[in-house]
Amino acid sequence: MMRVLSVASECAPLVKTGGLADVAGALPGALAGQGVQMRTLLPGYPAVLGALAGAAPVEAIDDLFGGPARLLAGKAAGLDLLVIDAPHLFGREGNPYLGPDGRDWPDNPERFAALSWVGAQVAARGAGGWRPQILHGHDWQAGFVTEYLRRMQAQDVRTVLTIHNIAFTGPADPGRLHALRLDPARFHSEGFEYWGGISALKAGLMGADRLTTVSPTYAAELMTPEFGMGLDGVMRHRRDALTGILNGIDEAAWNPATDAEIARYRDPAGKAANKAALRAEMGLPDAEGPLCVIVSRMTHQKGLDLVLQALPELLAGGGQLAVLGSGDPDLQAAYQAAARGPQVAVRIGYDEGFSHRLIAGGDAILVPSRFEPCGLTQLYGLRYGTVPLVALTGGLADTVINASPAALARGVATGIQFAPIDADTLRHALARLCALYKDQETWSRLQRNAMAQPVGWDQSAKAYAALYAELTGTE
């Protein structure tokens, strides 16, 4: 069995703010069938420590960025875990990154440098008699691993860094070089210097043996100024090390035939009961057009302001909108205002069970993101026969087959894509959606195609396993 240490700041179902957690939670099980033994290193947030079963200390750390800590080994949610028990860094309730005021914790650079430091120590020396052949880090929170491995003179372990969202770079002021245990001689353009500051992500991008991101299209987009967030030059420099591997979803957790949250079904006809139940739950009347749903963070990235601008087109076509999300206060208020109309319903917040009911009950799911590294909600939509309407970007471009005349004629379309990503084009896409919905034969074919699409981890797990084998020379 190949031994891989996954270093992540969140991991579903234990702690989650986004898609990174879903990937970190799904990869160990998906890779087990590929001959990979993966252990996951996580910060000891209260929720993680509370779920840890049979925890045993494997190492004591006298000073982990400001206080003592222990490294615990145990299991939770079917995962083999190493957990950093460091109350001074991670003993905080709520969001892993934000304080009660909604702002980043001021010591986030040190908190996640600690995660990278312990990851490097495990890679360099092992833990509890187990040492990985590969360290696979995720996003900026694991970005300093390669710098610390260099410092520990333990570069025999191969390293992979996955970029889930390049918009988050892990910045820190250069005055923190000593506090972050970084080598000042590495503060330059070939190291972790980024526009005059420190960037944990830049460190990982420059130092990892291989880079992956979560869709082939996003991998190409990262090398452009529009999507590279100031790191496009770095991505072009490392293009030969970069691979795009699509995310999958947990097909056991997201299965309309077994989902305990819904009226279960195996074909599109079974959605009718869920649609009626969703309308009743959200206080929506019957309507002639499609019931569209959104499950999303409310941010500029997700393009939800475009939906508000294009909403009259959907309503004019007899459609409805049901929304679950939270985020930007202005967007929340705008959606709550839209919900004063009879055909729009909004719930602010996050509710995992309700997200299942929304997707099962909706006719279509809207994902109009300005950029989307991979996206998962469109995959949930496909799985549940809820036709995705998506922007032509990132993983949305790679996972949805547009209902073009050619694709419809061949009977292969699974959804609708639109570009450029603006309100006018979205209006046109919503008009197409309403027209397709009225043609029930075509609509049923779209739903059946969607439900037949592969959305699991099988192919992606094979790609990761092949990457690991290449790195270790065990192909």
N, C-alpha and C positions, 0 to 999 in steps of 0.2 A: 504493500500500500504506500502510495506517495503521501508524504506528510506536509500539510499546508497550514500555516497560521493566518487566519483572517483577522485583520485589525480594523475595527469599525467603531464609530461613536454611537450607533444605534442598531437595533436588530429586532425585527418583528418575530413574535408578537410581544416581546418584553418591553421595548421602548421604540416609539416610531414617531417621526415627524414628516417623513417623505419616502420616496422610492428607494433610497439607500437602505433603509431598514428592511424593506421587502427582499431586496437582493441578498443582504447579509444573512437574513433568516432562511432563505430558500436554498442558497448555494450548497451548504453542507450536505443536505439530504440529496440534492440533485447530483452532486459529485460522488457520493458514496457508490453509486452504481458504475462509476467510471474508474474505480480503484483508487480514489482519493480520500484520505482521512483528513478532514478539516476540523480544526479547533478554532474557536472564535474568541478573541480578546475584546472585552468590553469594559467601559468604566463602571464602577460600582454605584450606579444611581440607586436610590431606595427601591424602585420597582424591580430592578435586576437582582439586588441582594435578597429581596423578599421572595423572589421566585426560585432562587438557587437551592437545589436539593443536594443533600450529601456533601456540602461544601467542606473542603479540606485545605488548610493553608499549605502552600508549597514554597513560599518564600516570604521573608520579612524584609522590608525596605526602610532603612533608617530615615532617609530624607528624600521624599519624592516631591520636589518642587514646593517645599514649604512645610512639610510635615511627614510623619511616619505613615507607612502603608503596608498592606499585606496583599499578596497575590493568592487568590483562592481558585481552586479547581472544583468544578461541580457540573451538574446538568440542570437544564431548565428547558421546557418546551421541546424536548427531544434533541437538544443541542449540547455538544460538548463545549463547555465554556471555561475560559480563564477570566477572572473578574478582579479588577483592581479595587480593593477596599481601602479607599482614601477619603474619609469623611470631609477633610478640609478642602478637597477639590470637587467631590461628586455627591456629597450628602445634602443635596438640595432637591426639594420637591418640584414637580412641574416640568416645563420644557427643558431639555438638556442644555440648551444654549442661551436661553433668555431668563432674565430675572423677572420678578413680579411686575416691574414697570414696563415690560415688553422690550427692554433693551438688552443687548449682549452683556453677559457677565463680564466685568472688567478684566478678570483673570482668565478669560477663555484661551489666550495664547499659552499660558502655563498649564491649564487643565488638559489641553489636548496634546501639548508637548509631552506631558506625563504619559499619555496613552502611547505615543510614539516611542518614548524612552523605554517603557516596559516591553513593548513589542520588540524593540531592538535587543533588549536584554534576553528575552526568551529565545529569539533567533540566534543570538551569539552563544548563550550558555545552556539553553534548554530550561525546562521547568518540570519538576517532578519526574525526571528521567525521560522526558519527551522533548525532542528538538526538531523543528521543521526543516524541510529542505527548501521551501519557498515561503516567503512572507508576502501576503497579498493584502495591501492596504487600500482603504477606500476614502477618497476625497482628501481635502486639506487636513482633516483631523489626524490622518496618518502620514502626512507629508514629510515630517522630519525623520522618519524611520531611517532613510538612507543616509542622512547626515550623521545620525547616532551610530549606525552600523560602521560607518567610516571611522568615527571616533573610537569605537570599541575594537577596531581592527578585525572585524568579523564579516568580511565581504564574500565569504564562500557561500552564504545563503543567497539564493536568487530572489529578486524582488519584482513585484508587479504592483502598479498603482492603477486603480480604476477611477475614472472621472465620471461622477454622476451628474455634476452640474458645475461647470467651470466658472460660473458667476460668483462662487464663494471661494475666495483665495486664501483665507486664513492670514490676514494682515497683522503686523505688529511693528511697533516703533523700533528703530535701530538701537535705541537705548536699552532694549531688553535683551541684547545679544548674550550677555553674561547670565541673566536670569533664565534664559531658555537653553543654556548649556550648548550654545552654538559656537563654532570656530570662527572668529572674526575674519580669518583669512579666506573664508568661503563666502564672505559678503561681497559678491560681485555678480556680473551678468551670467556667468557660467555656473553660479551656485544658487543662492536663495534670495538674492537682491531683486526687488521688483519695484520699479519706479521710485527708487530712493528709500524704500522700506523693506521690511522682511516679509516674505510670503511663504507660508508652510506648503501651499500647493506648488509653487514654483520649485521649491526644494525637491519635492517628489517627482515633478515632471522632468527635472534635469537629472535626477539621481537614479530613478528606477530602471531596472534592466528592460522591462517592457511596460508599455502603457496600454490600457484598454479604456474604451468608453462604451456606452450602453446601446448604441445603434450604429450601423455603418454610415448612415447619412450624417449623423451628428459628428462622427469622426472626421468626415470631409468638411463639415461646417466649421469645426474648431480651428481650421487653418485659414479662416477668412476673418478680416477685421470686424465684420458684422456680428459674428458669433464668438470670436475668440476672447473677448473681454480683456483686450490688451495683452493676451498671451498667445496670440495667433502666430507671432514670430517663433516662439518657443515650440509650438506645435508643428510648424513647418520644419524647424530644425530637427525634431524628433519623429518626423513622419514615418521613418522606417521602423520605428519601435512601436507604432500605434496600430491598434486593431479595434474595429467596432464589432461588438458582440451583443446582439439583442437580449434584453431582459425577457424573462418569462413571468408567468404568474403561478401561484400555488393552485393547481387544478383540483386539489381536495377541498380547500377552503372556498374556492369559487367554482361551484358546480351546481347548476340549476336543478339537477336531478336529485341532489342530496342536501341542498341548502336548508338548514332548519329555520332560517329567517323568512322564508317565502312559501308560497304555494308551489310545490316542486313541479318541474316539467322537463320533458326531454325534447320537445320540438316547439316551434314558434307558436302553435295554437295554444299551448299552455300558458302563454304570457297574459291572456285575457283576464284571468282571475287576479293576477298580480296588478294589472293596470287598474282594474276596478278598485282593488284594495288601496292602491296608492292614491287614487283620486279621493277616496273616502278619508284617508289619513291626512291628506293635505287640504281638504276642503275645496277641491276642484270639481266643476260640473262636467258632464259629458261634453264632448266636442267632436267636430267632424275631422279635424286635422290631427297631426301627430303630437303625442305627448313627449316633449323633449325634456331631458334631465341633464343636470350638471352636478358633478361631485368634484369639488376643487378648492384649493387655497385661493383666496381672493387677492390676487396680486396682478401687477401690470404684466408680468411674464405670461400669465395664463390667458390674457386677452379677453377677460370678462367684461371690460368696458366696451369692447366691440359688440358683444351680444346685446348689451343695453341699447346701443345705437341701431342695431339691426332688428331688434325685437318687434317693431311694428310689422315687418315683413312676415314673420312667423305668425303673428296674431291675425293678420289679414288673410292668411292661408288656412285659417281655422285651427291653428296649432295652440299648444299650451306649453308652459315652462314650469318645472319644479326644480328647486335648487337646494343643495346642501353645501355650505362652505363658510369660511371665516377668514379674516385677514385684514386688509386695508379698511380702516373705518369708513372712509368715503365710499368705497365700493359696497360695503355692507349696507350703508344708509341708502345708497341708490337702488340696490336690489329690494330692500324693504319698502321703498317708495313704489317700485314697480309692482310689488305684491299687493298693493291696494286695488289693483285691477282684478277682475274675477278669474282671469285665465293664467295668472302667475301666482305661484306659492313659493315661499322662501323659508328655510330654516337655517339660522346662523349657528355655527358650531360644527362639531364633528361627532358622528355617531356611526360606528362600524356596522351595526345591525341595520340601521336605517339606510346606509349606503347600498347594502344588498337589496333592500326593498325598492329603492329608487331605480336601480339598474334593472332589476327584474320587471318592474312595472312600466318602465319607459319604452316608448317606441324607438327613440333615437337618443344618443348621448352626444353632447356638444363638447368638443375639445379644441377651442380656437387659439391655442397658445402661440405667442410670438416666437418662442423657441421652446423646444421640448426634447431633451436628450433622448429619452425613450418614451416615457408615458406608460402608465399602467391602466388608467381608466378606459382607454379605448380597447385594451385587451379584455377587460372585464365585460365591456359592451359586446364584443365579438362573442365571447363565451356564452353570454345570456341572450343572444339574438337581438340585441339592442343596437341598432345600426349606428356606427360612429360617423359623425360629421366633424372633420378634423382639418386643421391647418396643414399645409404642405411643408413640413419641417421636421427634422430630426427623426425620431422613431415613429412619429405619426405617418411620415412618408413611407416608412419601411414596413408598416404593419397593416395598412388599410389599402385595399384595391379600389381605386376610384370608379364610380359608376359613370364612366365615359360611355359614349355610344358603342365603341368597340368592345369594352368590357361587358356591357349589358348584352350585346349581341352574342358574345361567347358564353354568357352565363357565369362569369367569374367574379363580378363586382361584389364587394363586401361593405361599401360605405361611400361617403362623399368626401373629397378633398377640395380645398380652395386655396388659391394664391392669386395675387399677392395677399398678404395678411392685413386686410383693412376692412372697414365696416361695409363699404360698397360691395366688395366681393363676397363677404359673408351674407349680405342681403340676398345676393344672387344664389348662393349655396342653399340658403333656407327656402327660397322659392323652388329650387330643384327638389329639395327634400319633400316639400308639401306636394309637389306634382307626382313624385315617385310614390308617395304614400297613397295617393288616390288610385293608383294602378295596383290593385291588390295582388295580382299575379306576380308582377315585378317585385313588389315589396316583399312578398313571402319568399321569393327566390333570394333576395338580398339577405333576409334573416337566416334562411337555411345555409347559405354560403358562409355567413358570419359564424354560425355555430360550428361549422365544419373546419374552420381555420385552426391550425396548430398554434396554441398560445402558451404551452408549457415550457419546461426547462430542458427537454431532452436534447435538442440540437445545440443549445447554448452551453449545456454542461459538457458536451463532447468537444466544443470549441475551447473551453477553458482547460479541460484535461489535456488536449493536444498542445496548448500553449505551455502548460506546466512541463509536459514531457519534452518539448523542444528545449526549454530552459535548462532542464536537468540532464539532457542528453540521453533520455531513456525512450526515445521514439521507437 
